[in-house]
Amino acid sequence: MSTIRRQSILSSAIIYLGFALGFLNTYLFTRQGGFTASEYGLYGTFLAVANVINSFANLGMQAYIFKFYPYYQDNLKVKDNDMMSLSLLTSLAGFFLVMCAGYIFKDLVVRKFSANSPEFVKYYFWVFPLGFGLTMYSLLEAYAWHLKKAILTNFMREMLFRVFTSVLIVLFFFKLIPRFDLFIKLFALLYILLASLLFFILLRSRQIHITFRISRVTKKFFKKIIQLCSFIWGGGMIQNIAYVFDQIVIAAVLPNGLAWAGVFALAQNIASLIQAPQRGIIAASIGPLSRAWKEKDYDKLRRIYQRSSINQLIFACGIFILIWINFIDGVKVFHLQPTYIQAQHVFLFLGLWRIVDMGTGLNSQIIGTSTLWRFEFFTGMILLSITLPLNYVLAKKLGVVGPAIATLIAYTIYNMIRYAFLLRKFNMQPFNYRTLLTLFLAMSVFFCTYFLFSGMHGLTGIICRSSFFIVIYVCGALFLKLSPDIVPVWNTLRNKFPIPYLRSRK
């Protein structure tokens, strides 16, 4: 667990730095006198549709890499390893099929979006380069995780991508990019640049080799690979559609859809801050999970499952409350456009969804790397069957907050089904008494903070509320020893940083 803990902490630190940069970008997008809400909504819709393209085009190759990498590593030399060649070629074919479908169904897209989101129709074909780059990068990232390069890939996805976006925004503000038309077209090429950089780095390190000779491992496991990819691709595609459908349905069905999509995108971006530790933990855990299943090390699987749950729950509850108690003051202090105050209640439901998803641990990754990965497909079908109609109905009835409520309901049911499956099949479950302690601590500190500082507003209120909450919450987590990883991390901080108080407590 020490390797996973180290990778997770470093990856989470990078992800949080990336989120800080992402919030700078969000601020620049939403501040008064900057981009319009519709332009920001188009940016968010582009990312949502690019994720759908990725889910269709990859044809299950990410799952193939996650599951079978140990078999290739243990039985082949690097120069004979055809895993990456097979993955890239298959996904190229998948993207070609997506492009064909995009052309064939263009008239349908025009009918659905032209009334409420005409800008999306105007730039429709430019979403495909963004989706292509994301597909290629995601494959290379999955392979790099097994090479223990999670820190590098998280830096590129979470930091470098946002740096490039920041550059485009600054150039737009200084009129060096004279029109939004050129901005969105350049933005559509960013993931292609990112994928090219990662591919070059892996080639230079000689940890990846492109070969067109079919290896004996591929021949031996070919039928199993096809079965895995078929089910996981279907399940992953379903999950990705369910994940981004809320953004797309808002743009399609609400009047002035892209402006409301901008409001939803702000809430979604803020809620994604809660998810940062999850990304780092997933990146660091995929390799050990795959290896543990291969070696039938069930104790290790249980430890990863339980620790991922409590560690993520501690982070998620703390960050959610920090954002919630400062949301309105944040919009006002940083002079965001007044319309974005309406993102507060969207954030409430999206934030609760993140807590539920993170608190149930790495259930998706544990199932996906096991021999029972078919279950992911069936749970994905359940998720989609709930998400699509519920998003549409609630968007019509409740407006922009409707899809957020639909997402919370759908993902709560989805996670409970996977929880019950792992409990019944492998006698694994992520919860213990520390789960209740964490929730009790978070709620207690929230109410104390709320009532003590309810009359304080502006920047002073943000600083005082946040400082009080962080100190009490962190001290409470340390005192209650909510996670087995807290003490090692605390000891590492005491040894790394020359703070007299920390040193004296050894």
FISELO-881357 format. One record per residue: x, y, z of N, C-alpha, C in turn. Coordinates in steps of 0.02 Angstrom, whole numbers, plus 32768, in hexadecimal, padded with zeros to 4 digits. Layout:
REM residues N
XYZXYZXYZ...
REM end
This chain:
REM residues 506
80297FC38000800080008000802A803F8000806A803A8016809380778019809F80947FD480A880677FA080B2807F7F5C807380A27F43803980827F507FFA80A17F3B7FF080E37F5F7FFF80E57FA07FF781227FC78023815A7FAB8063814A7F9D8091817C7F84807981967F3F806881677F118051817B7ECF801181A47ED47FE4818E7F017FA481B17F087FAE81F87F227FDA82007F547FE582427F71800482717F3F8039825A7F1C805A82837EEA802B82947EB0800682617E9A7FD7826C7E637FA0829D7E797F8782947EB67F5382C27ECF7F6D83097ED47FAC83107EEA7FC983537EEF7FCD83747EAA7FE2834D7E787FE583687E347F9F83797E1B7F6F834C7E2A7F2B83587E137F0E83977E337F1D83A17E747F0583DE7E957F25841D7E787F6584197E677F8484527E467F63845E7E037F5384277DE07F2E842D7DA17EEA844C7DAB7EC884387DE17E8784557DEF7E8D849F7DFF7EC284B27E227ECD84F97E307ED285207DEE7EF985037DC07EFF85237D7E7EBC85217D597E9984E87D617E5784E37D427E2685167D5C7E2B85257D9E7DFF85587DBA7E12859D7DA17E5285A87D947E6685E77D757E4585ED7D307E4885B57D0A7E2885B57CC87DDD85C17CCE7DBE859E7CFF7D7685A67D097D6585EF7D1A7D8F860D7D447D8586537D567D8986807D187DBB86737CEE7DC3869C7CB27D8886917C827D6E86547C807D3586477C567CF586697C6F7CEE866D7CB27CAD86827CCF7CAD86C97CEB7CE686E97CEF7CE9872D7D0B7CC3875E7CDF7CAE87937CFE7C8B87C77CDA7CBA87E77CA77CA087F07C6A7CC8880F7C367CF387DF7C0F7CED879E7C1D7D15876C7BF97CEB87487BC57CEE87067BC77CC786DE7B987C7C86E27BAC7C5186D87B7B7C0A86D47B8B7BFB86907BA87BC1868A7BCA7BAC864A7BE77BA486167BAF7B8C862A7B757B8485FC7B3D7BC785E17B247BFA860C7B227C3D85F67B0C7C5B85C67B3E7C5285D47B7E7C6A85A57BB17C4285647BAE7C0285697BA17BD9852D7B997BEF85037B5E7C0385237B287C1C84FE7AED7C5D84D97AFE7C8884FA7B237CC784DA7B3A7CB7849C7B637C8884A17B927C7684677BBB7C5584307B937C2A84437B637C0884127B397C3983EE7B0C7C6B84127AF37CA083F37ACB7CC383BB7AF37CD483C97B327CF583977B5B7CC7835B7B687C8683687B737C5783327B7F7C5183057B417C4983227B077C4282FB7ACA7C8382D67AB97CBC82F67AC77CFC82D47ABB7D0282957AE57CE882967B237CE7825A7B4C7CBC82247B2F7C8482377B117C5982057AEF7C7E81E77AB47C9F82117A8D7CC681F87A547CFB81C67A6B7D1E81D87AA17D5181AB7ABD7D3381687AD17CFA81697AF17CDB812B7B087CC780FD7ACF7CB3811A7A967CA380F27A5B7CE280DB7A377D1181097A2E7D4A80FB7A027D7E80CC7A207D8580CA7A627DBB80A07A7F7DAE80557A797D6F80427A6D7D5D7FFB7A637D767FCD7A9A7D787FE77AD87D8A7FBD7B117DD47FB47B1B7DFE7FDA7AF87E467FCE7AFB7E647FE27B3F7E4680137B617E5F80257BA37E567FEA7BD47E1D7FCA7BD17E107F907BFD7E407F577BEC7E4D7F4E7BAC7E7D7F1B7B957EC27F287BB37ED87F667BB37F197F777BD07F197F6B7C1C7EE47F837C3E7EDF7F7A7C867EE37F317C9A7EBF7F067C777EB77EC07C8B7EF37E957C777F0D7E9D7C3A7F3C7E6D7C1F7F857E847C227F927EC17C377FD87ED87C3880067EA97C5F7FF47E907C9B80227E647CBF80367E267C9780087E0C7C6D80177DD07C46804A7DE07C0F80437E197BF080747E2E7BBE80B87E3D7BDE80B77E5F7C1680F67E717C37811C7E337C4E80F97E007C68811A7DC57C8481327D957C4F81187D9B7C1181277D687BDF81497D827B9F81517DC47B9A816D7DE07B5C81A37E147B6C81D37E197B3E82017E517B4181DE7E8F7B2681F87ECA7B3781D97F097B2281D27F0C7AD682057EF77AB282037EFC7A6981D17ECC7A4981BC7E997A6F818B7E697A5481447E777A6D813D7EAA7A9880FC7EBA7AB580D17EE07A83809D7EC07A6B80727EDF7A3780337EFE7A54802F7F037A977FF27F1D7AB77FE17F647A9F80127F917AA080047FD67A8E7FF57FDE7A4480177FB87A1A80097FBB79D27FC27FA579C47FAE7F6E79E37F6A7F5479DA7F367F8679F47F447FA57A2D7F167FD57A4A7F0C80137A1E7F45802F7A077F41806C79DF7F1F8060799C7F308029797B7F12801B793A7EC7800D79407EB47FE879747E6D7FDA797E7E468019798B7E62804679B47E3F808479C47E3D80B479887E7080B2795E7E6E80DA79207E3480C378F57E2B808178F07DF3806778CA7DB1807C78EA7DAF807A792D7D73808F79507D6280D879447D96810279437D8A814A79387D71815678F17D8B813078C17D738137787C7D28812778787D1280F4789C7CCB80E3789D7CA2811B78BD7CBD813978F37C9B817079147C9481AC78E57CC981BA78BF7CC781F1788F7C9181E5785B7C8C81A778437C59819778117C1381A0782E7C0A8189786C7BC98190788D7BB981DA78997BED820178AB7BE3824978B57BCB826C78767BE68258783D7BD1827577FE7B8A826077EB7B7B821F77F57B3A820577E37B028225780D7B10822F784D7ADC8247787B7AE0829378887B0382B7785C7B0A82FF78667AC6832278657A9A830D78387A58832D78337A30832578747A3882EC78957A1682E178D57A318311790A7A73831B790C7A91834A793B7A788390792E7A7483A378EF7A5B83E678DC7A1483F078F679E983BD78EE79A483C47904799F83CB795079C983A7797579C583A679BE79E483E479DE7A17840279BE7A3D843879DE7A33847C79BE7A19848079827A1984C0795E79ED84F4798079B684DF799F7989851079BE79A6852F79FE79C385057A2A79DA851D7A6B7A2585297A6F7A4C85077A447A96850D7A467AB385107A007AA4854579DA7ABC854979947B08854A798F7B2B856379C27B74856679BF7B92852079BB7B7484F079DD7B8E84AC79DB7B88848F79947B51849E79737B488487792E7B7D84A579007B8C84E5790C7BBD850978E27C0284E878E67C1684D179237C5984B5792C7C57846979347C22844A791C7C16840379277C5383D779157C6E83DF78DA7CA483B378C47CE683BE78E87CEC83F8790A7D2A8405792F7D2E83DE79717CF783C079867CF9839879C37D1D835579B67D22834079787D4082FF79697D8C82FE79737DB2833279607DF9833279727E05832F79BD7DDB835179E47DE1834E7A2D7DD483077A467DA182E67A2B7D9282A17A3E7DC882717A297DE5827B79EE7E1B825079D77E5882557A047E6C82927A147EA6829C7A407E9A827E7A847E5E82867AA07E4E82697AE17E52821D7ADF7E3A81FF7AA97E3C81B67AA27E84819D7AA27EAF81BC7A7A7EF581A67A767F1981B27AB87F0C81EA7AD87F2D81F87B177F1781C77B4D7ED781B67B4F7EBE81897B827EDD81437B7C7EEA812C7B3F7F0B80EC7B367F5380EE7B4F7F7781217B3C7FBD81287B527FC081317B9E7F9081547BBA7F8E815E7C027F83811C7C277F5580F27C0E7F4880B17C2C7F8780867C2D7FAC80887BF67FEA80617BF2801F807D7C22802380BF7C25805580E07C50804780D37C9A800880C97CAD7FF880BA7CF3801B80797D09801D80477CDC803E80087CEC808980117CF080A380447CCF80EB80527CD180FD807D7D0D80CD80867D3B80D680B07D7780E580F97D6580C381107D3080C981557D1B8088817C7D26806581697D5B8025818B7D6A803181D57D78806981E57D988078822B7DA8808182547D6880A582377D3880B082597CF8806E82647CD38045822F7CCE800782357CA87FD682647CCA7FD482637D0D7FA982937D307FC182DA7D26800382E37D25801E83267D188008833E7CD3800B83127CA17FFB83277C5D7FB083347C567F8683087C727F3E83107C6A7F23834A7C957F3B834E7CD37F1F837E7D027F4183C27D017F8283C37CF17FA884027CF27FB4841D7CAC7FD583F47C827FEB840C7C427FB184207C157F7C83F67C167F4184067BED7F24844A7C027F2284577C437F0784967C5B7F3784D07C4D7F7884C37C4E7FA984F77C3C7F9D850D7BF37F9684DC7BC77F8984EC7B817F4785137B797F1484FE7BA07ED485237B9E7EDC856A7BB77F0485727BEC7F1185B57C077F3385E17BD47F6285C57BB07F8585EB7B7C7F5486047B477F2785D77B327EF585EB7B007EC886237B1B7EB4861D7B5B7E8886507B797EAC86947B7B7EEB86937B927F1286D27B967F1B86F17B517F2A86C77B207F3286E07ADB7EF086FE7AC27EB886DF7AD67E7786F97AC27E69873D7AE37E7A87437B247E6F87827B477E9887BB7B297ED587AB7B147F0187DF7AF77EF887E77AAC7EC387C77A917EB087CE7A4B7EE487B17A1B7F1487897A357F4287667A087F1E872B79E77EEA87117A087EB886E779E87E7B871479E07E6F872F79A57E408766799E7DF6875379A67DE58713799B7D9F86FF799C7D9786BE79C37D5B86B579E17D4C86767A037D4E863C79D27D3E864979947D408616795F7D8485F4795D7DBA861B795D7DFE85FE795C7E0F85DE799F7DF885FA79D67E0585DE7A187DEB85967A1D7DAC858B7A0B7D8E85487A137DAF851679E47DC6852C79AA7DE784FE797B7E2C84EA79957E51851979B17E92850879CF7E8984DB7A0C7E5584EA7A347E4784C07A6F7E3984787A5A7E18846E7A227E07842B7A0A7E45840179FA7E7F842079F37EBC83FC79E17EE883EB7A1D7ED584017A597F0183FB7A937F1183B37AA67EDF83877AA67EEC83427ABB7F17831D7A887F1383317A497F4183137A177F8983257A287F9483637A3C7FD783797A517FED83527A8F7FC0834A7ABF7FD183277AFD7FE282DD7AF07FBA82BC7AC67FC682767AB68009826E7A928019829C7A66805882997A418093829F7A71808F82CC7AA180C482D57AD380CE82967AFD809882787B15809D823B7B3E80BA82017B1580A481FA7AD880BD81C57AAC810981CD7AA2811E820A7A97816682177A8D818E82077ACC817482197B078196820B7B46819D81C07B51816881997B44816B81517B4D819B81307B1B819D814B7ADE81CC81307AAC8214813E7AC08221817C7AD88265818E7AEC827D81657B28824F81527B548263812B7B8F826980E07B7E825880CE7B40825B80887B298230805A7B5281F980747B6C81CA804C7B92818C803A7B69818D804F7B2B8157803E7AFD817880307AB9815C7FFF7A9781787FEC7A56813E7FDD7A2781427FF779EB810E7FEB79B981257FB2798C81007F7C798C810F7F42796280CE7F2A794280D37F10790680987EF778E280987EAB78DE80C27E8C790780C47E43790C80997E2E794780697E027939803C7DEA796E80627DBD799E80607DCD79DE80867DA77A1080617D677A2580857D3A7A4580667CFC7A5C80337D097A94803D7D3F7ABB800D7D4F7AF07FCB7D647AD17FCE7D8E7A9E7F917DA27A7B7F6C7D677A5D7F927D397A3E7F737CFD7A217F537CD27A577F757CCA7A8F7F5C7C9F7AC57F1C7CBA7AE47F1A7CFD7AEF7EE17D1A7B127EB07D3E7AE37EB67D327AA27E8F7D597A727E447D577A7F7E2A7D1B7A8A7DE27D157A967DCD7D397AD67DF57D337B0A7DE67D547B497DEB7DA07B417E1B7DB67B197E227DFE7B0C7DE47E197AE97DCC7DF57AB77D917E0B7A927D547E0E7AC17D4C7DDA7AEB7D147DD97B1A7D187E137B4B7D557E1D7B677D5E7E547B977D4E7E977B777D6D7EA37B3D7D657EE47B1D7D1D7EF17B097CFA7EBD7AF27CB47EC67ADE7C897EDC7B187C907EBA7B517C667ECA7B8B7C7C7F0C7BAA7CBE7F147BB67CD57F507BD87CCB7F8E7BAC7CD57F867B6A7CC97FBE7B3D7C807FD57B417C537FA37B3F7C0D7FB47B457BFD7FD57B877C187FB87BBD7C0C7FD57C007C2B80197C087C6980217BF07C8B80617BF57C6980977BCC7C5280847B917C2F80B37B667BEF80CA7B887BCC809B7BA57B8D80AB7BC87B9B80DA7C027BD080CC7C297BE180F67C627BF4813C7C4C7C1B81417C177C3081847BFF7BF581AD7BE67BC8818B7BC27B8C81AF7BAB7B6481C77BE67B5B819A7C187B3681AD7C547B5981E67C797B9C81E77C787BC482187C9C7BBC825E7C7F7BB782637C3D7BB582A57C1D7B7182B77C007B41828A7C067B0082967BE67ADE82D47C027AE882E27C437AC8831C7C617ADB835C7C3E7B1B83657C307B3383A17C0D7B1483A67BC77B12836D7BA47AF8836D7B607AAD837A7B5F7A88835C7B8D7A3F83657B8D7A2D83AD7B9F7A5483CD7BC97A4784147BD97A4F843F7B9B7A8584337B767A91845A7B387A5A844E7B047A3E84117B057A0E83FF7AD179C784157AE079B184117B20796984197B2E7956845A7B507985847C7B73797484BA7B96797B84F67B67794C85257B6B795485637B45799685867B5779B785A17B2479FA85BE7B2E7A2885897B4F7A28854E7B317A4685127B4F7A8F85197B617AB785387B367AFF853C7B437B0E85697B7F7AE5859C7B897AEF85C77BC47AE285A07C047AAC85787C047A9F854D7C3E7AD385167C447AEC84FF7C0C7B2384CE7C0E7B6184EC7C2E7B6A852E7C247BA285507C457B9985527C917B5C855F7CA87B4D855E7CF07B5A85187D0C7B4284E57CE97B4C84A07CFF7B97848E7CFE7BBB84A57CCA7C0284967CC57C2984B47CFF7C1684F17D167C38850E7D4F7C2E84E27D8D7BF084CE7D9A7BE284A27DD47C0784607DCD7C0A84467D917C2C84067D847C77840C7D907C9484437D787CDC844D7D827CED84567DCB7CC4847A7DF07CD084837E377CC884407E5C7C93841A7E497C8983D87E687CC183A87E587CE183B07E1F7D1783837E0D7D54838B7E3A7D5883C47E5D7D8E83CD7E8E7D8A83987EC47D4D83837ED57D44834F7F077D62830D7EF07D6383037EAE7D7782C37E917DC282BB7E897DE882EF7E967E3082ED7E887E5482B27EA77E4A82A37EE87E6D82687F057E5B82277EE27E1C82227ECA7E0681E57EAA7E3081D77E6B7E3E820A7E457E6582017E087EAB81E87E187ECA82057E4C7F0C81EF7E607F0C81A77E7A7EDA81957EA27ED681527EBE7ECA811F7E877E9E812E7E587E9181007E217ED180F47DF87EF3812B7DE77F3081257DBF7F6480F97DE27F6B81017E247F9D80DB7E497F8780937E587F4680857E567F2D80447E6C7F2180127E347F1A802A7DF67F097FFC7DBF7F3C7FC37DB97F7C7FD47DB97FB07FA07DB37FAD7F6E7DEC7FAF7F847E2C7FAA7F557E647F6A7F2C7E647F317F497E517EF37F237E4E7EF77EEB7E1A7F0F7EFC7DDF7F167ECA7DAA7F457E927DC07F7C7EA37DE07FAC7E727DF87F8E7E477E307F687E677E5D7F4A7E427E957F177E0F7E7D7EF07E207E4A7EC17DF07E2F7EE67DB67E0E7F1C7DC67DEA7F437D917DC97F607D617DFC7F767D7C7E367F957D527E6A7F637D3A7E9E7F227D4B7E947EED7D387EC37EFC7D4F7F0B7F157D8B7F117F257DA87F527EE87DD07F6B7EB87DAD7F887E797DCB7F9B7E807DFB7FD67EB07DEC80027EBB7E1A803B7ED17E5F80237EFD7E5F7FF07F147E9E7FD57EDB7EC47FB37EB07EA07F907E767EBF7F717E487EDF7FA47E3D7EBC7FDC7E127ED880117E317F16802F7E737F14803A7E957F4F80577E8E7F8B802A7E9B7F817FE97E967FB87FB97E4E7FD37FB87E1E7FA67FB87DD77FBA7FB57DC47FE47FF17DD57FCD802D7DC27FF0806A7DE7803280727E28803280647E4E8070806C7E3B80A480387E2E808D7FFB7E1980BD7FC77DD780DE7FDB7DAB80B87FFC7D6B80D380117D73810880477D9580F9807D7D99812880B57DC4816580A37DFA815A807E7E258193806A7DFF81C4803E7DD981A8800E7DB381D37FE17D7A81F680057D5A81D280337D2281EF80577D38822A80827D72822480A37D8D825A80CC7D98829880A17DBA828F80687DC782C7803B7D8682E480207D5982B880097D1C82D07FE77CF082F980167CE582E180527CBB830580817CD9834A80927D1B834B809F7D3C838980B17D3983BD807A7D4883A8803D7D4A83D880067D0483EF7FF37CD483C17FF47C8E83D37FE57C76840A80147C81840180547C69843280857C8E8474807E7CCE847280717CF484B080677CD784D9802D7CC784B87FF77CAB84DB7FBD7C6584F47FCC7C3B84CA7FEB7BF584DC7FF77BEF851A80237C17851D80597C10855580887C2A8597806B7C4F859280337C6C85D080167C5285DF7FD07C2185BA7FB87C0E85BE7F717BF686047F5D7BC4861E7F807BA7865F7F6D7BDA86977F747BFF86977FAC7C3286CA7FB57C6886C57F7F7C7786887F6A7CAA867F7F367C95869E7EF47C5686947EE17C3D86B27EA27C4186FE7EA67C2F871B7EDF7C2E87637EE77C7487817EED7C9E87627F167CE1877D7F227D0B877D7EE27D0387487EBA7D2D87437E7D7D0A875F7E3F7CD187827E4B7CAF87A77E167C9E877C7DDA7C8387407DE87C6A87177DB17C2887367D997C1387247D5E7BD4873D7D447B9B87267D727B6C87527D827B3787427DB47B1087027DA47B0A86F17D647AE486B57D527B0186757D707B4286767D817B63863A7D9A7B52862B7DE47B3086597E067B1786497E497AE7860E7E477AC586077E0E7A9585D07E067AB7858C7E027AF8858B7E007B1D854B7E007B22852D7E467B0E85537E7A7B17853B7EBF7AF284FA7ECC7AB284F87EBB7A8A84BC7EC97A9B84837E9A7AB384937E5E7ACE845F7E327B0A843F7E537B3684687E6F7B71844D7E927B5D84227ECD7B2884347EF27B13840D7F2C7B0883C47F197AE283B87EE57AD283737ED27B0D83507EB07B3383757E887B6E83577E6A7BA383477E9F7BA983717ED17BD983657F077BC683287F307B8583217F3F7B6E82E57F637B7982A67F3B7B7082AB7EF97B7F82717ECE7BC9825E7ED47BF682907ED47C3E82807EDB7C4D825E7F1D7C2C82747F527C3782547F937C22820B7F927BE781FE7F757BCF81B97F707BFE818F7F477C1381A97F0E7C3E81847EE07C8281757EFF7C9F81A67F207CE1819D7F3E7CDE81737F7E7CA8817C7FA47CA181587FE27C99810E7FDA7C8280F87F9F7C7B80B07F927CBA80917F757CF180B77F737D32809A7F627D3B808A7F197D6E80627F0B7D8180517EC67D5A80147EAD7D1880157EB77CF17FD97EA47CF47FCD7E597CF280027E317CF47FF97DE87D367FDB7DD17D6D7FF47DED7DAF7FDB7DD97DBB7F937DF17DA17F827E2C7DA87F3E7E467D817F0D7E1A7D447F1F7E087D1D7EF37DDD7D3B7EF07D977D507F297D7D7D6B7F2C7D397DAA7F067D2E7DD47EFD7D627E127ED87D5C7E0B7E8F7D727DCE7E7B7D867DC27E367D9C7DAC7E0B7D617D9E7DCB7D6E7D857D9F7D397D3A7DA87D2E7D1A7DD07D587CD27DDC7D537CC37E217D377CEF7E377D097CE97E797CED7CA87E827CC57C877E4B7CB17C497E517C8C7C137E767CB47C1A7E727CF77BE97E927D227BE97EDE7D177C237EFA7D057C267F427CF67BF67F567CBE7BF17F2A7C8D7BC57F387C547B7C7F3A7C6B7B687F097C937B227F057CA87B107F3E7CD77B3D7F517D057B2F7F8A7D317B2E7FCB7D087B587FCE7CD57B5780087CA97B1480107C857AF77FD87C707AB67FD97C507A817FF47C807A857FDE7CBF7A567FF77CF17A5E80427CFB7A9E80587CFF7AAD809F7D087A9080C87CCE7A9B80B17C917A8380D77C577A3780D87C547A1880A07C6579CE809C7C6279AE80CB7C9579D380DB7CCB79B9810B7CFC79CB81527CE87A0A815C7CD27A24819F7CC67A0281C47C8C79FB81A37C5379E281C67C18799B81E17C21796B81B77C33792781D47C3A792182037C75794481F47CAD793E821F7CE8795C82647CDB799682667CB779B482A77CA6798482D07C7A796782B07C49793C82D47C1A78FE82EF7C3D78DE82C47C6578A082D77C8778AC830F7CBA78E183067CE478EE83387D177908837A7CFA792D83767CC2794283B47CA1790583DB7C8978D583B87C6D789783D97C56787083F87C90786D83D47CC9784483E97D017866841C7D2F78A884117D3C78CB84387D6F790184667D52790C84637D127940848D7CF5798684727D0179B5849F7D0B79FB848C7D0E7A0C845F7D4979E684647D8079F5843B7DBB79DB83F37DB279AC83E97D84798F83A77D7A79C283707D6979EE837B7D377A2083487D287A4F83397D627A5D836A7D8D7A88835E7DC77A66832E7DF77A2583387E0379FF830A7E2E79FC82C57E0F79F182C27DCE79EF82827DAB7A31825C7DB27A6882807DAC7AAA82627DB27AB582457DF77AA2826A7E2B7AA982517E6F7A8082127E7A7A4282107E647A1781D67E6C7A34819A7E477A4681A47E087A5C816D7DDE7A9D814E7DF87ACE81787E0B7B0E815E7E217B0B81407E677ADC81567E907AD481377ED17ABB80EF7EC97A8980E57E9E7A7080A27E907AA780777E717ACB80937E427B0280707E1F7B3880587E4F7B4D80837E7D7B8180707EAC7B68803E7EE07B2980427EF37B0E80127F237B0B7FCC7F047AFB7FC87EC47AFA7F877EA27B407F687EA17B727F907E917BB77F757E8F7BD07F657ED57BBC7F8B7F067BCD7F7C7F4B7BB17F387F5F7B707F2C7F507B507EED7F617B707EB37F3D7B857EBE7EFF7BA57E897ED77BE77E727EF67C127EA27F067C537E907F247C4B7E717F697C1A7E887F8E7C0E7E6C7FD17BF77E237FCB7BCA7E167F9E7BAF7DD27F987BE07DA27F767C047DBA7F437C2F7D8E7F1C7C727D817F3C7C907DB47F5B7CD47DAE7F757CD87DBE7FC07C9F7DCC7FDF7C9F7DE080257CCB7E1E80317CC97E4C80007CEE7E8B80057CBD7EC4800E7CCA7EEF803D7CA37F2C80437CCF7F6280637CC47FA1804E7CF47FD680607CE67FF980A27CAD7FEC80C27C99801580FB7CAB7FF5813D7CB78020816F7CBF800A81B57CAA804481E27CB8803F82227CA2807382507CC180B782407CFC80B6821F7D1C80F6820E7CF3811D81DA7CCD80F981B17CA2811B81807C70814781A47C4E812D81D77C1E815481FD7C40818D82237C7B817F823F7CA081B382627CB181EE82347CC581DD81F77CD6821181C67C9A823D81B67C61821E81A97C248243819A7C0E826E81D67C13825282127C018277824E7C2F82B282597C7182A882507CA182DE82577C93831682257C88830381E67C7D833581B27C3F835F81C07C08833E81D37BCB836281E07BD1838F821E7BF2837682527BFA839D82907C2283DC82837C5A83D5825F7C85840F82527C61843F82237C39842581F47C13845081C77BE3847D81EE7BBB845F821A7B8A8486823F7BAC84B9826D7BE384A5828C7C0884D582B67C208510828D7C3D850282537C57853782277C1E8563820F7BE7854481FA7BAF856B81DF7B93859C82127B868584824F7B6785AF82817B9785E4829D7BD785D382A27C07860282BC7C15863C828C7C13862E824A7C27866082197BEF867381E97BB0866681FC7B78867481CF7B7086BF81C07B8786E981EC7B80873181E17BBB875181BF7BED872A81AE7C2A874581907C2B873681457C388769811C7C35876080D47C73877E80B27C75877780717CAE8791804B7CEC876880547D25878580417D64876180447D76874E808C7D66877B80BB7D73876D81027D4D872F81197D0E872B81057CE686F181177D0186B180FA7D1786B380BA7D338678809A7D71866080C07D9E868E80D17DDC867C80F37DCE866081387DA38680815E7D95866A81A37D71862781A47D3D8621817B7D1885E181797D4585A881647D6C85B3812F7D96857E81157DCC856A81467DEC859B81657E22858C81957E07856481D17DCF857B81EC7DB1855882257D9F851082137D7D850881DA7D6884C581C67DA3849681BB7DD684AE81977E10848381877E34846D81C77E40849B81F57E64848B82327E3E8458825B7DFE846482677DD7843782927DCE83F382707DC083F3822E7DB483B582097DF3838A82067E2C83A881F67E6A838381F17E7F836882367E7A839382697E8B837C82AD7E5D834382C37E1D834882B27DEE831282C37DFF82D182A17E1282D682607E258299823B7E63827982577E9382A3826C7ED18289828B7EC2826982CF7E9B828B82F77E8C8272833A7E65823083387E35822C830B7E0C81EF83057E2E81B882DC7E6781C882BC7E8B819782937E5B817782617E3B81A182397E078189820C7E21815B81D57E61816281C37E7E8137818F7EC2811C81A57ED280DD81947F1480C281A37F4C80E881817F3C810E814C7F6F813381287F7C817881457F53818E81747F5C81D2818F7F9D81D881B77FAA81A781E27FE681AB820C802681A881E2802D817981B28069817A8187807281BB8161803A81D78148803F821781248054824F81538038824F818F8049828281C28093827D81D580AB824081DE80F2823681EF811F824D81B6810A8240817981318257813F813582A3813D80FD82C4814B80FD830D814D812B83278183812A830781BE8156831C81F481A0831681E281B082E181BC81F582D681AA820C8302816F81DD8312814481EE8337810781F48382811281C9839D813E81C683E5814681E483FB81888213842981878236843E81C4820E847081ED81D2845B820281A98486822C81B48472827581CB849E82A081DE848B82E481A8846583088169847A8302813384588327812D840F83118130840682CE812A83C282B58165839782CB81A283B382CC81DD838E82E181D98379832A81C083A7835481C0839B839C818E836583AF816083548382812D83238394814182DD8381817F82D0836C8195828D835A819482608397
REM end
